[in-house]
């Protein structure tokens, strides 16, 4: 039977229904799988979906599970969790606090530097925000830092893991865009450094303009200096920097794939924990448990999204969305504007895994049709997700920090603190759109 006009919109109704269900907080994998089952039954009953298509489901699931690129996800999650549980992140924050403490805004600057370093080794936002919230927020409040500035810089620095490689976000985006994750890592390097630099500059400038917001540490707290400080910096900073160099260098120079580099990073983080004598059996169990939980969540989301995608395509939803997006006013500019707005808005409510597995597959064919460079497009999506993670009232980074904040720090403090950094992040996104070479230059010379 040929589709009549009302039935042609069945795919769009399915898509909206899934988003509504996700917005209620229902578990993502079951929301997607449940939506697929309901609309599959409706489609079969209306004779607009061929039941024979369901035979492709097992092959698609096994094909997804055998994806070598996605194997990098548990490695990078393990890496980040290991650095957190063994206290390496805490040592970094304490050392940077001592180093930058004599400066106005020094603790805020230390948070940005450590956030960038943790992003370059873990790529896991939740772990970074929680670790820095537990360690640095009480210290900043003790020395009379403004609550908005303190919470804002922690949330913003924690989200650097979205864009600074190696990032789990970029691994997933590379897979869904069908491009080299290595190229995406290289393309995100300059934007990631720019973002960290503009956050650090803001902290220095605001401390200079309003010294009372971010005072220097008092003299009596600066108990370490000279040779002792130098030795501590070398002991604490050099090992993570070597780990970053090994992970990113092996990818950039084509020595290893992102998956192999992730395995190397996981092994390196474990060795650092052993060398620091902070790797206990309880810490190892906690790391493995965290990795298993997050990886299992991702696998179930993949299964749910595979079922959703199969039914959605069977209802010709992909064809309808393609026609709508290709024919938007303004050509590729209109399409890009809609993409950026959609991802930014959905980032308030759902995690990047859901966005990557549901929304991105709809955008990719249109981007290819309009001649958009997918590496540039992927980095824009990553930067956009970073901004949405910061944006009230539903930004995930804000909730992560709220969960570990002391009672005197309220939710409005965190919301107000995030606003300036959202503006800075959107400025970076605008610069990347206006100057694509900020993304494409390094991948072009790496080939």
C-alpha positions in Angstrom: 0.0 0.0 0.0 1.3 3.4 -0.9 1.6 5.9 2.0 -1.0 8.5 2.2 -0.2 12.0 3.5 -1.0 11.4 7.2 1.1 8.2 7.3 4.1 10.0 5.8 4.4 11.9 9.0 4.4 8.8 11.2 8.2 8.9 11.3 8.2 12.5 12.6 5.5 11.6 15.2 7.7 8.7 16.3 10.8 11.0 16.6 8.9 13.6 18.7 7.4 10.9 20.8 10.8 9.6 21.7 12.1 13.0 22.6 9.0 13.6 24.9 9.6 10.3 26.6 13.3 11.1 27.1 12.4 14.5 28.6 10.4 12.8 31.3 13.6 11.1 32.6 12.6 7.6 31.6 15.7 5.4 31.0 17.1 6.2 27.6 17.6 2.7 26.2 14.1 1.6 27.2 12.6 4.9 26.0 14.1 4.3 22.5 13.3 0.5 22.5 9.8 1.1 23.8 9.1 3.8 21.2 10.3 1.4 18.5 8.1 -1.4 19.6 5.0 0.8 19.9 5.4 2.4 16.5 6.5 -0.9 14.9 3.1 -2.4 16.0 1.3 0.7 14.8 3.1 0.5 11.4 2.4 -3.2 10.9 -1.3 -2.7 11.8 -1.6 0.1 9.3 0.3 -1.9 6.7 2.9 0.9 6.3 5.8 -1.1 7.9 7.1 -4.4 6.5 7.6 -7.0 9.3 10.3 -8.6 7.2 12.6 -5.6 8.0 12.7 -6.8 11.6 14.9 -9.7 10.4 17.7 -7.2 10.0 17.7 -6.3 13.7 20.1 -9.1 15.0 22.6 -8.4 12.3 22.5 -4.6 13.0 23.0 -5.1 16.7 25.9 -7.5 16.2 27.4 -5.2 13.7 27.3 -2.3 16.2 28.8 -4.5 18.9 31.7 -5.4 16.7 32.5 -1.8 16.0 36.2 -1.5 16.8 36.1 2.3 17.2 33.5 2.1 20.0 35.9 -0.1 22.0 37.8 3.0 22.8 35.0 4.2 25.1 35.6 1.8 28.0 39.3 2.4 27.8 39.0 6.2 28.2 36.4 5.8 30.9 38.7 3.5 32.8 41.6 5.9 32.4 39.6 8.9 33.8 38.2 6.9 36.7 41.7 5.5 37.6 43.1 9.1 37.8 40.3 10.1 40.0 40.2 7.1 42.4 44.0 7.0 42.8 44.2 10.7 43.8 46.3 11.8 40.8 43.7 14.5 40.0 43.8 15.7 43.6 47.6 16.0 43.6 47.4 18.0 40.3 44.9 20.5 41.8 46.9 20.9 45.1 50.2 21.5 43.2 48.7 24.0 40.8 47.0 25.7 43.7 50.4 26.1 45.4 52.0 27.3 42.2 49.4 29.9 41.2 48.3 30.8 44.7 50.3 34.0 45.0 48.4 35.4 42.0 45.0 37.1 42.2 42.7 34.5 40.7 45.5 31.9 41.1 43.2 29.2 42.4 40.7 29.7 39.5 43.6 29.6 37.0 44.8 26.4 38.6 41.3 24.9 38.1 41.4 25.7 34.4 44.9 24.3 33.9 44.1 21.1 35.8 40.7 20.8 34.0 42.5 21.0 30.7 45.1 18.4 31.8 42.3 16.0 33.0 40.4 16.6 29.8 43.5 15.6 27.8 43.8 12.4 29.8 40.3 11.3 30.6 37.7 13.0 28.4 35.0 12.3 31.0 33.1 15.4 32.2 31.4 13.9 35.2 34.6 12.6 36.8 36.4 15.9 36.2 33.6 18.2 37.6 33.1 16.0 40.7 36.8 15.7 41.4 37.4 19.4 41.2 34.2 20.2 43.0 35.2 18.1 46.0 38.8 19.2 46.1 39.0 22.9 44.9 35.6 24.4 45.8 36.0 24.1 49.6 39.6 25.6 49.2 38.4 28.5 47.1 35.5 29.3 49.5 37.9 29.1 52.5 40.0 31.9 50.9 37.0 34.1 50.2 36.5 33.4 46.5 33.3 34.7 45.1 30.8 31.7 45.0 29.7 32.4 41.4 33.2 32.7 40.1 34.3 29.5 41.9 31.4 27.4 40.8 31.5 28.8 37.2 35.1 28.1 36.6 34.8 24.5 38.0 31.8 23.7 35.8 33.4 25.3 32.7 36.8 23.6 33.2 35.1 20.3 33.8 33.4 20.5 30.4 36.7 20.8 28.6 36.6 17.1 28.4 33.9 17.4 25.7 36.3 19.1 23.2 39.9 18.5 24.2 41.1 15.1 22.8 41.0 12.3 23.7 37.3 12.8 24.3 34.6 10.1 24.6 32.3 12.6 22.9 34.6 12.8 19.9 34.9 9.0 19.7 31.2 8.6 19.5 30.8 11.5 17.1 33.5 10.2 14.8 31.7 6.8 14.7 28.3 8.3 14.0 29.7 10.7 11.4 31.6 7.9 9.7 34.9 9.7 9.8 38.3 9.0 11.3 38.3 9.6 15.1 42.0 10.5 14.7 41.2 13.3 12.3 38.5 14.5 14.7 41.0 14.5 17.6 43.5 16.5 15.6 40.9 19.0 14.4 39.6 19.5 18.0 43.1 20.3 19.4 43.3 24.0 18.5 39.7 24.7 19.5 40.2 22.9 22.8 43.4 24.9 23.6 41.6 28.1 22.6 38.7 27.3 24.9 41.0 26.6 27.9 43.0 29.7 27.1 40.0 32.0 27.0 38.7 30.6 30.3 42.1 31.2 31.9 42.2 34.7 30.5 38.8 35.5 31.8 39.8 34.4 35.3 43.0 36.6 35.2 41.2 39.6 33.9 38.2 39.4 36.3 40.6 39.0 39.2 42.5 42.1 38.1 39.4 44.2 37.7 37.7 43.0 40.8 40.4 41.7 43.3 37.8 40.9 46.0 36.3 38.2 43.8 39.4 36.1 43.6 42.1 37.1 46.1 45.6 35.7 46.3 46.4 33.2 49.0 47.6 34.7 52.2 51.4 34.6 52.9 51.0 32.1 55.8 49.5 29.5 53.5 52.4 29.5 51.1 54.5 26.9 52.9 56.2 25.5 49.9 58.6 27.3 47.6 61.9 27.1 45.8 63.5 23.7 45.4 60.7 21.8 47.2 58.0 23.3 45.0 60.0 22.5 41.9 60.5 18.9 42.9 56.7 18.6 43.6 55.8 20.1 40.3 58.1 17.6 38.5 56.8 14.6 40.4 53.1 15.5 40.0 53.1 17.2 36.5 55.6 15.2 34.5 53.9 11.7 34.7 50.5 12.9 33.5 52.1 15.0 30.8 54.0 11.9 29.6 50.8 10.0 29.6 49.0 12.7 27.5 52.0 12.7 25.1 51.8 9.0 24.7 48.1 8.8 24.1 47.7 11.8 21.8 51.1 11.5 20.1 50.4 7.9 19.1 47.1 8.9 17.5 48.4 12.1 15.8 51.5 10.4 14.3 49.5 7.4 13.1 51.3 4.9 15.4 48.1 3.7 17.1 44.3 3.9 16.5 42.2 5.7 19.2 41.2 2.4 20.6 44.8 1.2 20.9 45.8 4.6 22.4 43.0 4.3 24.9 44.2 0.9 26.0 47.7 2.4 26.3 46.3 5.3 28.4 44.4 2.9 30.7 47.6 0.9 31.3 49.5 4.1 31.8 47.0 5.4 34.4 47.2 2.1 36.2 51.0 2.3 36.3 50.8 5.8 37.6 48.6 4.7 40.4 51.0 1.9 41.3 54.0 4.2 41.2 52.3 6.7 43.5 51.3 3.8 45.9 47.7 4.8 45.7 46.2 1.8 43.8 44.5 -0.4 46.3 42.1 -3.3 45.6 39.2 -1.2 46.7 40.2 1.6 44.3 40.6 -0.9 41.5 37.2 -2.4 42.2 35.7 1.1 42.2 37.3 1.9 38.8 36.2 -1.4 37.2 32.7 -1.0 38.6 32.4 2.6 37.2 33.7 1.5 33.8 31.4 -1.4 33.6 28.3 0.7 34.6 28.9 3.4 32.1 29.9 1.0 29.3 26.8 -1.1 29.9 24.7 2.0 29.7 26.2 2.9 26.4 25.7 -0.7 25.0 22.0 -0.7 26.0 21.5 2.8 24.5 23.1 1.4 21.3 20.7 -1.5 21.2 17.7 0.8 21.8 18.9 3.3 19.2 19.4 0.5 16.7 15.8 -0.7 17.1 14.6 2.9 17.0 16.6 3.6 13.8 15.3 0.5 12.1 11.6 1.2 12.7 12.1 4.9 12.0 13.6 4.1 8.5 10.9 1.5 7.9 8.3 4.3 8.4 10.3 6.5 5.9 11.1 8.9 8.6 14.7 9.3 7.4 13.5 10.3 3.9 11.1 12.8 5.3 13.7 14.4 7.6 16.2 14.5 4.7 13.8 16.3 2.5 12.9 18.8 5.2 16.5 19.6 6.1 17.9 19.8 2.6 15.2 22.2 1.6 15.6 24.6 4.5 15.8 28.3 3.6 19.4 29.5 3.4 21.0 26.3 2.2 23.9 25.0 4.2 23.8 28.1 6.5 20.2 27.5 7.4 20.9 23.8 8.0 23.9 24.5 10.2 21.9 27.0 12.2 19.1 24.5 12.8 21.6 21.8 13.7 23.4 24.0 16.2 20.2 25.2 17.8 18.8 21.6 18.0 21.9 20.1 19.6 22.2 23.1 22.0 18.6 22.8 23.1 18.5 19.0 23.4 21.7 19.2 25.5 19.6 20.7 28.3 17.6 17.6 28.6 19.4 14.5 27.4 23.0 13.3 27.5 25.3 13.4 24.5 25.0 9.6 23.9 21.4 10.0 23.1 22.0 13.0 20.9 24.8 11.2 19.0 22.8 8.0 18.4 19.4 9.6 17.6 20.0 13.1 16.1 23.4 12.9 14.4 22.5 10.1 12.0 19.7 12.3 10.7 22.1 15.2 10.1 25.0 13.3 8.4 23.3 12.5 5.0 22.2 16.2 4.7 25.6 17.5 5.6 27.2 15.3 3.0 24.6 16.4 0.4 25.3 20.1 1.2 29.1 19.6 0.9 29.9 20.3 4.6 33.2 19.0 5.9 32.3 16.4 8.4 35.5 16.9 10.6 34.6 20.6 10.9 31.0 19.6 11.5 31.9 17.1 14.2 34.1 19.6 16.1 31.3 22.2 16.0 28.9 19.6 17.5 31.4 18.9 20.3 31.9 22.6 21.1 28.1 23.0 21.0 27.5 20.2 23.4 30.1 21.7 25.7 28.1 24.9 25.9 24.8 23.0 26.4 26.4 21.1 29.3 26.9 24.5 31.0 23.5 26.1 30.3 20.9 26.5 33.1 18.5 25.2 34.1 19.4 21.6 33.0 23.1 21.7 32.2 24.6 18.4 33.3 27.8 19.9 34.6 25.7 22.1 36.9 24.0 19.1 38.4 27.3 17.3 38.8 28.7 20.2 40.8 25.5 20.7 42.8 25.7 17.2 44.0 29.1 17.7 45.7 28.8 21.4 46.8 28.7 22.5 50.5 25.4 23.8 51.8 26.4 27.5 51.6 26.6 27.1 47.8 23.1 27.3 46.3 21.8 26.4 42.9 21.4 30.1 41.9 25.1 30.6 42.7 26.0 27.8 40.3 23.6 29.1 37.6 24.9 32.7 37.8 28.5 31.5 37.8 28.1 29.5 34.6 26.6 32.4 32.5 29.9 34.2 31.7 31.5 31.0 30.6 28.6 30.1 28.4 29.1 33.4 26.6 32.8 32.6 26.2 32.0 29.1 24.9 29.5 30.5 22.3 32.2 33.0 21.2 34.5 30.1 20.5 31.8 28.3 18.6 31.2 31.5 16.5 34.9 31.8 15.8 35.0 28.2 14.6 32.1 28.8 12.2 33.6 32.0 10.8 37.2 30.6 10.6 36.9 26.8 9.6 40.7 26.6 9.3 40.9 26.7 13.1 39.6 23.1 12.9 40.8 22.0 9.4 44.4 23.3 9.4 46.0 20.6 11.6 44.2 17.6 9.9 45.3 19.0 6.5 49.0 19.0 7.4 48.8 15.7 9.2 47.8 13.8 6.0 
